[in-house]
Amino acid sequence: MSLMSRKELLILLTLAFVQFSNILDGMIMMPLAPTFKNVFDIDTRHFGWLVSSFGLAAGCSAFFSTFWADKFDRKKILIILYIGFILGTFFCAISPTYNILLISRIFTGLFGGVCGSVILAIVGDIIPNERRAQAMGIVMVGFAMASIIGIPLGLVIANAFNWQMPFFVICALGFIILVCLILFVPNVTSHINKQSKNSAVGFYKAIFTNGNMRIALSLPIVMIIAHMAIIPYITDYTVNNLKFSLKNDVPLMYLIGGLLSVVSSPLIGKLADRFGRYKIFVVLSCVAIVPLYLITNLETHNLLFFYIASSLFFVGSGGRMIPVQAIVTSAVLPQYRGSFMGLNAALQQFTLGIITLVGGFIITNNDKGELQNYPIVGYIAICATLLTLVIAKKIKQV
């Protein structure tokens, strides 16, 4: 297996930081659930709308990106989207009411939700297939960094100042990342020469006639259910049901899990390239089932046991996304990769929005503020995990 060059590493690290800020913007909402519910005097269902609105808006913009994603330089597209994401995050920070914050989340989702698909398309275009899982592992470090650094630090900043301050910090960081994006990521235009004049029609024709692409499209959708079904309500459950501290115990959970993910993500990518992406995916999926059950059915107030379960979730459930992304990006032809990843992102974001709303309807609060029916959401995630094993087995690399 060949090694990454210094230029490739610099590009991937820059893209990882774009992912870091983008994911952090979405994830910071979840651990602040109790804060938002108190500040805006809303219930679990209204908070679910704050989370799902980003996903639904991102899904709409990602769908429409399929009509133009492969017609332009991917770097320029990413820059424009990232500027919109920074503006949306700023609007969130200055939102005085729940309704304005909801509108701001929608605006942010319209831009930020497509960034991830463009990043994956860039990686697929500039990194050879034999190193692609390793590259995905490096880019996925952004997700882990959002947990290990961003979320604990965001909670500390929010507790020390107010809930708006983490969004201001993300805006400031975004400007620095934007400069790095302009300086270090090359123009990606090789796919344009392969495009037909009617690329959107050609892409959707390929989708409907190519069974392998349809199967590859379905895998990340089910993966969203398997991974994200329980996440929006973990902090709420931890604080209200298990009585752990929002200021101390919750940040430490993200810190430990994120640290393990930072270490494991590049390793998972290398193992997937060496031993087979599907084999590593199966192992990690089996690991993920354990914490999916434990976390949603946890009744003990033993903090150590909780940290062990949550750490397994970070490593197993988050880590399996690495071989999945490598499998999916390698199942589509380069000339359709941007549109494919855009449609893929759209369906994922729609699914995220829907599963969050479904979770908000399933999960209720009793008179003490405790969450009820959380185990049902866990069982849904476990069933989705088993289904992904069947789907991934049928995908062929091209």
N, C-alpha and C positions, 0 to 999 in steps of 0.2 A: 504494500500500500504506500503510495507516494505521499510526501509531506507537503504541508501548506507553505507557500512562499511568503516572504515578509509583506509583499504587496497585497496578497490575498488576505492575510491576517488583518492588516490595517483596514481593508474594506469591510471585512466581516465584523470586526470590532465596532466600526462606525455604525453599521447596520444594527448591531446588537444594542447599541445605545439608543438608536431610534426606537427599537422595540421596547427597550427599558422604559423610556419616558411614556410611550404610548400605552403600554400595559399598566404602568403605574397609575396613570390617569384613570383607568377603569377600575383597577383593583383597590385604589385608595378609598373608593366609595364603600366597599364592603366592610372593612373593619371599623368604619365610622358610622355604621348603621345605627347604633344606639344614640350617637350624637345628633345625626340628622333627624331621627324620630323625635328627639326632645326639642331641638331648635325650631323645627317647622311644625311640631305637634301633629305628626302623621303616624299611621299604623304600618304594619309589615307590608300590606298590599300596596300602599302608596310608595313605600321605599322600593318595592319590587319594580314599580314603574320607572323610578330614577335609574335603576340598573338596566332594565330591559329597553328603555328608550334609546340609549346609546347603541345597543345591538340592532334594534329595528331600523334606526336611521342608517347605521353602517351597512346593513344588509341592502337597503335600497340603493345607496350610492355604489356599493360594490357590484350590484347587478347591472346598473347602467354603465359601469366601467368596462363591462365585457364588450361594449360596442366601440371602445376607443383605446383600450389598454395596450393593444399590440400595434397601434399605429404611430406611437410617439416614443421618444427617448425615455426609457424607464426612469433614469435619474431625474429628468426634468419633472416628470409626473410626481415622483416622490417628494421633490422639493416643494411643489405647489400644495400637495396634500398636507405636508408637514407644517407649512405656514398656516394653513387653515386650522389645523389641529391646535397650534399654539394660541391662535386667536380664540378658539372655542374654549380652551382651558381658562383663558383670561376672563371670558364672559362668565364662566362658572364661578370664579373667585369673587366676582363683584355682584352676584345674584342676591337680591334682597329678600326674595320670596320663593316659595316652593315652585310655583308655576314658572317663574322666570328661570329658576335653576333647571327645571325640566326642559324648557326650550333650549337652554344653553347646552344641556347634555345631548340633545338631538343635533344641534349644530356641530358639536365636537365629533359626534359619531359619523356625520356625513363625510368628514375629512379623515379623522383618525382611523376609522374602521377599515379603510382601503389600504392604509400604509403597510399593514402586515402582508397582504397579498402581493403588493408590488415588491416588497423585500424578498419574498420567497421566489418570485419570478426572476429577480436579479441574481439571486444565488443560483437558481437553476440554469441561468444563461452563462454565468462567468466561471462556475465551478464544475469541473468534469464529474461525470457520474460516479467514478470510483472514489471520489473524496466528498461526495455530496452529503452523506449522513454526518460525516465529521464536521462539515461546514454548518449544517443545520444545528448540530450540537453547540457550536460556538455562538450562532445567532440566538439560540434558545437560552443562552446564559443571561440574555437581557430579561427574560421572564424570571429567572432565579434571582437576579440582582434586584428586581423590583420587590421581591419578597425579603431578601436578606438585608438590603439597605433602605429601599424606598418606603416600604410599608411601616417597619418599626420607626424609622426616622419621621415619616409622615404623621404617625400617631403621636410621637413625642412633640413634634412641632404644633400639631393641632391641640394637644393638651396644654402646651406652654402658652400658645397664643390664641388661636381660634381655628375653626374648621376651614376658613378661607385660605390661611397661610400656606398649606401644602400645595394648593393650586398655583399660588403665586411663585412658589419655589420651582414647580414643574415648568412654568413659563420661562423663568430665568435660565434654567438648565436647557430648555428647548432651543433657545437662541444660540447657545454654545454648540449644541449638537448640530444645529442647522449649518453653522459655519464649517464644521468638520465634514458634514455631508457634501457641501459644495466643493471642498478642497480635496477630499480623499477618495470619494466614490467616482469611478469613471463613467463616461457616457455609455449607455447600453443600447445599441441600435442594430445589432446583428440580426435580430429577428425581423426587422422592418423589410429587409430585402427579400424575405421569404413570404411576405404577405401578398395575398391576392387583392384585387381592387375591392372586392366585396367581402372583407374579412369577417365581419360579424355573421353574415349568412353562412360563410364557409365554416366558421367555428361551430355554430349551432347545428349545422348539418352533420359535422363530425361528431358532435355529442350524441345526436340521435341515431347515428349509424355505427358508432364505435362502442360496443358493449364494455370494453375494458375501461374507457374513459368514464362511462356512467357509473361503473362500480367504484372507480377511484374517487369519483365525486361524492359518493354516498358515505365513504369511510370517515372523513373528517366530521361530517354532520352527526353521525352516531357517536363519534368520539367526543363531541361537545356535550352531549347528554351524559356520557359516561364520566366525563371529567368535571363539568361545570354545574351539574345539577345541585350539588350540595354546597358549593363554595360561597354563593351570596349570603348564606345564612349561618356559616360557621361561627363567625364572631358573635352574632346575636345569640346563638345556642350556647356558646362558651360562657358568655357573660351572664345571661339570664337563667339558664338551666343549671350549668355546672358551677356558677358563682365564682368564676375566675376573674381576675382583675383586668380591666380594659387598659389600664395604664402600664402594667408590668407584665402580666402573664401572656396576654395576646401578642404584644410586640415580640416577646421572646419566642413564641411559637413560630412566627414568621421568620425570625432571625435564624433559629436552628434549622428549620426546613429549607430556607433559602440558601444557607451556607452549604448544606449537604447537596443541594441541587447545583450550585455553582461548581462543586467538585465533581459531581457525577455526570453532568450534562455532556462535557467534552468526551469523557470516557465512554458514555453510552453511544455517542456518535461513532467513535473509533471501533467499538465492539460490533456495532451494526454493520459497518462497512466490511469488517473482517469475517464475522461469523454468519452474516445474513440478517437482513432487516426484520424479516418476519419472525425468526427465532427469538431475537432480542425483544421484539414487541410482545410475543407470547409470554416470555418470562416476566416482563414488567407489568403486563396486564394481570397476571396471577398475583403478583405482589400488591397491585393496586386494590384488588377485591377485598383484601384483609382490612385496610384502614377505612374503605368505603362502608363496611359493615360496622366496624368498631366506633368510628367517629359519630355516626348517626344514631347509634344505640347506646352510647356511653352514658352511664349514670354515676360512675365513681367520681369522687372529688380528688382522686390521686393525680397530682399534677404531672408526675414523672410518666405515668402510664399514658396520659393524654399527649405528652410531648413525643413519646415513642410512636403512637398511632398517627399523629399529624405529620411526623417526619417521614414515615413510610408512605403517606399520601403524597407528600411533595416529591419524593424520589420516584416512586412507582407510577403514580398517576400522571405527574407532570413529565417524567422522563419518557414515557411511551409516546409522547407527541413527537419526539425526535425521529424515530424510525418511520412513523406515520407520514411525516412531512417529506422525508426522503423517498418513501414509496410512492406517494402521490405525485410529487413533482417529476419523478422519473417515469410516470405512466402516461405522459402527454407529450406531443411533439413540440419542439421549441417555438414554432410559429404561432401556436395556440396557447402557449404557457401563460402569458399575461391575462388573456381573457378567461382562461380556465381557472387561474388562481383568483381572479376577480369574482367569477361565479361561485367558486368554492367558498370564498370569504363571505359572499352575500348569503349563501345558504347556511353557513355556520353562524353568522350574526343573527339571521332570522331565528334559527334554532335556539341560540342563546337567549334571545328576547322571549321566545315562547316558553322555553323551559323555566326561565326565571319567573314569568307570570304564572305558569302552572304551579311552580313551587309556592308562590305567594298565595294561591288559592287553596292548595293542599295544607300548607302550614298555617296554623292559627295561634293566637296568644290567649292564654287563660287570664284569670283575674290578677295573677301575680306577675304577668308579663312573660311567662315562660312559653317556649315554643312547643307546640303539640304537632304530632304527625310527621316529625322530621325523619323518622326511620323509613317512611314510605318513599320519600325522595331518594334515600340511600339504596333501597331495593331497585328503584328505577335505574339508578346509575350502574348497579351491578348487572342487571339484565342487559343494559346497553353495552357494557364491557364484554360480555360473552358474545354478543352479536358482532362486535368489531373483529373478533378472532375469525369468525366465519367469512366476513367480508374481505378482510385483508388477505386471506389465503387465496382468493380468486383473482387478485390483481396481478397483471403481468407488467414487467418493466420493458420500456421501449427505448 
